[in-house]
Structures are given as structure tokens and as C-alpha cells.
Amino acid sequence: MNDFVQVAKEAALIGGGILKENFRKVKKSDVESKGIKDFVTYVDKLSEERIRSYILSKYPDHSFLGEEDGKFGNSDYVWVVDPLDGTKNYICGFEIFAVSVALIHKGDIIAGSIYVPILDKLYWAGKGEGAYLNGEKIKVSDRPVEAAVVSTGFPFREIKELDSYLSMLKDAMITFSGVRRPGAAAVDLALVAEGVFDGFFEMKLSIWDIAAGILLIKEAGGMCTNFEGGEDFSSGDIIAGGEKIYKILFDIVNKRG
């Protein structure tokens, strides 16, 4: 297991190096549209290529699933990678973005790392081994509800979900002391694991956005499920936090209009 975690860490750092090197160098002509309000740059692609090359050099029999180039291989061990989570932030020159790397074995997330390059924050976790930030063990917060701050992300590609989301957001704003929207789900989840944010909820994410963060939060003593309370994240809907805040967020998302 330690070998898997080490490779996840190194892969995240490799991708992060690409992001640092090219930050604020992306031109308008470098930006391509993948779909409605969804963009990609040569930086996303290069980061993924370098990460994939490194991981498969270590584990050539493993599979690889990246946001940009899809899946390679057919192994029970699947490396799931977001080479640049927060592409819009990156394009705009906003420093909140990350690389997310996770290893899933038969549906079970067993290793993961998230690297936030501009802040030089490297998070990692192995199943049953705890969660860490730059070598220091981390845990989820235990702040009282009235002092809690939760983070979220807008369903910008799913306009049909907007009314449902706004109902949840309204209740969260009433219930907690603050709501934040940094714009990169991997960073949100890492900050929940670190205890900076007390909880997180978002709709319609992809597995590469959340896999490493899910493991980090669980290993930091938190809870992380879909909106129904299960661990099938194929819907992309996710709630996370320490037990107390998680339960309140669960109630909020399940009474939405």
C-alpha cells in the first residue's frame, strides 16, 4: 500500500510541476471547448500525459482513467486522474486549482493524492493509513454548527438542476456561518479533510474530481456519500464532512424542492 501512495504522490507532483510551469501563460488561442461551459487547454493534456506515462512505467499492468484521454487498459487496478481540476480558475489566473490522483481496486479507493501547486500543499492517504498534508496527519473539523463553513460548487453544466441546487444553497446559507465556492472540487474535499472547511456538497461531478478527496476525508475521520447516503458516486452527487455537519447537509440535500 505504501508503494501505491508514494506513486500517487509523485504523480500528483509531476502534474503539478506542469501546472506551475505554465500558469498565467495560457493564451486565448490555447483554450478549447469540450462542451457547454467546459474547457480544456494544452496544460490539462500535457499534465495527464506525463502523469499517465509515470504511473504506467511503475505499474504497466494497471489501467488508467484520465479526464482528457479516457481509459487505457482493463485491470482491476484503475488509476483515476484529474490532471487539472479547476481549469476555469487556471485560465483566469486564479490560484485555486489542483491535480488529483487516486487508485481504485475493484471499486474500492485504496490510495490517493491531491496537490495544490501554487500553495505547495500535497495531501495523501492510503486506505487504513490516515490522511496527511505535507507529512503532517490531518483530521476533519469538529466546529459547532453556528461556526461552521461549508463549501460547494455550482452545477454550471446542469442548468436543469439549478432550482434544486438553489434550494440547497439557501438552506446551507441559513444553517451555517458561511458558504464558500473556490471552484475546484478536489481542493474543496482536501480542505474538508484538513479541517479548514467543515463540509462540502455538490452535484454532477465526475469520479476523477472526487476519488482522491473521498479517501482523504474518510481517512481524516469524516463521512462521504452520495445524496442517498450510499457509496455509488456514479451520479456525481456528493456530501462530505465530519459526522455532525455531514448529517445536517444530508438532511438539507434530501429536502430540496
C-alpha positions in Angstrom: 0.0 0.0 0.0 2.8 2.5 0.8 4.2 2.0 -2.7 0.8 2.9 -4.2 0.5 6.0 -2.1 4.1 7.0 -3.0 3.3 6.7 -6.7 0.1 8.7 -6.3 2.1 11.5 -4.5 4.8 11.5 -7.2 2.3 11.5 -10.0 0.4 14.5 -8.4 3.7 16.4 -8.1 4.6 15.7 -11.7 1.3 17.1 -12.9 1.6 20.0 -10.5 5.0 20.9 -11.9 3.4 21.2 -15.4 0.7 23.4 -14.0 3.2 25.7 -12.2 5.4 26.0 -15.2 2.6 27.1 -17.5 0.5 29.2 -15.0 -0.6 32.5 -16.5 1.0 31.6 -19.8 -2.2 30.2 -21.4 -3.4 32.3 -24.3 -7.0 32.6 -25.5 -6.0 30.7 -28.6 -4.8 27.8 -26.3 -8.3 27.2 -24.9 -10.6 24.7 -26.5 -14.2 23.9 -25.7 -15.1 20.4 -24.7 -18.8 21.2 -24.3 -21.2 23.7 -22.8 -19.2 25.8 -20.3 -16.4 23.2 -20.3 -12.9 24.0 -21.4 -9.5 22.3 -21.9 -6.0 23.6 -22.6 -2.7 22.1 -23.7 -1.8 22.2 -20.0 -4.5 19.7 -19.0 -3.4 17.4 -21.8 0.3 17.6 -21.0 -0.2 17.1 -17.3 -2.3 14.0 -18.0 0.2 12.6 -20.5 3.1 13.0 -18.0 1.1 11.5 -15.1 0.0 8.5 -17.2 3.5 7.9 -18.5 4.9 7.9 -15.0 2.2 5.7 -13.4 2.3 3.1 -16.2 6.1 3.0 -16.0 5.6 1.9 -12.4 2.6 -0.4 -13.0 2.4 -1.3 -16.7 -0.4 -3.9 -16.0 -2.7 -1.3 -14.3 -5.5 0.6 -16.0 -5.6 4.4 -16.3 -8.6 6.7 -16.5 -8.0 10.3 -17.1 -10.4 13.2 -17.7 -8.9 14.2 -21.0 -7.9 10.9 -22.8 -10.2 8.4 -21.2 -9.4 4.9 -20.2 -6.4 2.7 -21.0 -6.2 -1.0 -20.0 -8.5 -3.5 -18.4 -7.1 -4.2 -15.0 -8.9 -4.4 -11.6 -6.4 -1.7 -10.5 -7.5 1.7 -12.1 -5.7 4.9 -11.6 -8.2 7.8 -11.8 -6.7 11.2 -12.6 -7.8 14.8 -13.0 -4.7 16.5 -14.4 -6.1 20.0 -13.8 -9.1 20.4 -11.5 -10.2 24.0 -11.8 -9.4 24.6 -15.4 -11.5 27.8 -15.5 -9.7 29.2 -12.5 -6.4 28.3 -14.2 -7.4 30.0 -17.4 -8.4 33.1 -15.5 -5.2 33.2 -13.4 -6.9 32.3 -10.2 -4.6 30.3 -8.0 -7.1 27.7 -6.8 -6.6 24.5 -8.9 -5.2 21.1 -8.3 -4.1 17.7 -9.5 -6.0 14.7 -8.2 -4.7 11.1 -8.4 -6.4 8.0 -7.0 -6.1 4.3 -7.2 -9.3 2.2 -7.2 -9.2 -1.6 -6.8 -12.5 -3.4 -7.6 -14.5 -0.3 -6.7 -12.6 0.5 -3.5 -10.4 3.6 -3.4 -7.1 2.5 -1.8 -4.7 5.4 -2.4 -4.9 9.0 -3.4 -3.2 12.3 -3.5 -4.2 15.9 -4.2 -1.6 18.6 -5.0 -2.4 22.3 -4.9 0.6 23.7 -6.7 0.5 27.4 -6.0 0.0 26.8 -2.3 2.5 23.9 -2.4 0.1 21.7 -0.4 0.4 17.9 -1.0 -2.3 15.8 0.5 -2.2 12.0 0.5 -4.0 9.0 2.0 -3.8 5.2 1.9 -6.8 3.1 3.0 -6.4 2.4 6.7 -3.3 4.6 7.0 -4.7 8.0 7.7 -4.7 11.3 5.8 -1.7 13.7 5.6 -0.8 17.2 4.4 2.9 17.8 3.7 3.8 15.0 6.1 1.5 16.0 9.0 -1.6 14.0 9.9 -4.9 15.8 9.3 -8.4 15.3 10.5 -11.8 16.8 9.8 -13.1 19.6 12.0 -15.5 19.5 14.9 -16.7 23.1 15.0 -20.2 23.8 16.2 -22.8 24.3 13.5 -23.2 28.0 14.2 -19.5 28.5 13.4 -19.2 26.0 10.5 -18.3 27.0 7.0 -19.2 24.6 4.1 -18.1 24.7 0.5 -19.9 23.9 -2.7 -19.8 24.1 -6.4 -22.4 25.4 -8.9 -24.0 22.9 -11.4 -22.9 25.1 -14.3 -23.3 22.4 -16.9 -26.6 21.2 -15.5 -28.9 24.2 -15.7 -32.0 21.9 -15.2 -30.7 21.2 -11.7 -30.4 24.9 -10.8 -33.7 25.3 -8.9 -32.9 22.2 -6.8 -29.4 23.4 -6.1 -30.5 26.9 -5.1 -32.9 25.4 -2.6 -30.0 23.5 -1.0 -27.8 26.6 -1.1 -30.4 28.7 0.6 -30.7 26.2 3.4 -27.0 26.0 3.8 -26.6 29.7 3.9 -29.3 29.9 6.7 -27.8 27.0 8.7 -24.1 27.6 8.6 -21.9 30.7 9.3 -20.6 30.7 5.8 -20.7 29.1 2.3 -17.7 29.2 0.0 -17.2 28.3 -3.7 -13.5 28.0 -4.6 -14.2 26.4 -8.0 -12.2 23.1 -7.8 -13.9 20.2 -6.1 -10.6 18.4 -5.4 -9.4 21.4 -3.4 -12.8 21.6 -1.6 -12.5 18.0 -0.5 -8.9 18.3 0.6 -9.8 21.4 2.7 -12.6 19.4 4.4 -10.1 16.6 5.2 -7.7 19.2 6.6 -10.5 20.8 8.8 -10.4 24.2 7.0 -14.0 23.7 5.7 -16.5 21.8 7.8 -18.4 20.2 4.9 -19.0 20.1 1.2 -21.8 19.3 -1.2 -22.0 19.4 -5.0 -23.9 17.8 -7.8 -22.9 16.1 -11.1 -19.2 15.8 -10.6 -17.0 13.1 -12.3 -15.1 10.3 -10.5 -11.8 11.9 -11.3 -12.9 15.1 -9.5 -13.7 13.3 -6.2 -12.0 9.9 -5.9 -8.8 11.1 -4.1 -10.8 13.5 -1.9 -13.3 10.8 -0.8 -10.4 8.7 0.5 -8.8 11.7 2.2 -11.9 12.6 4.1 -12.6 9.1 5.2 -9.1 8.6 6.4 -9.3 12.0 8.2 -12.3 10.7 10.2 -15.0 12.2 8.1 -18.0 10.9 6.2 -18.6 11.0 2.4 -21.6 9.6 0.5 -23.9 10.4 -2.4 -27.1 12.2 -1.8 -28.9 9.0 -0.9 -26.3 8.1 1.7 -24.6 5.4 -0.4 -21.1 5.0 -1.8 -22.0 4.7 -5.5 -20.8 8.1 -6.8 -21.7 7.5 -10.5 -24.4 10.2 -10.2 -21.6 12.7 -9.3 -23.6 13.9 -6.3 -21.6 14.1 -3.1 -21.9 15.2 0.6 -18.9 15.2 2.9 -17.8 16.4 6.3 -17.4 15.5 9.9 -20.2 13.4 11.2 -22.3 16.3 12.7 -22.0 18.6 9.6 -22.4 15.6 7.2 -25.8 14.7 8.8 -27.1 18.3 8.6 -26.0 18.5 4.9 -27.7 15.1 4.3 -30.9 16.5 5.6 -30.6 19.7 3.6 -30.0 17.9 0.2 -32.8 15.5 0.8 -35.5 18.1 1.5 -34.6 20.2 -1.6 -37.5 21.3 -3.8 
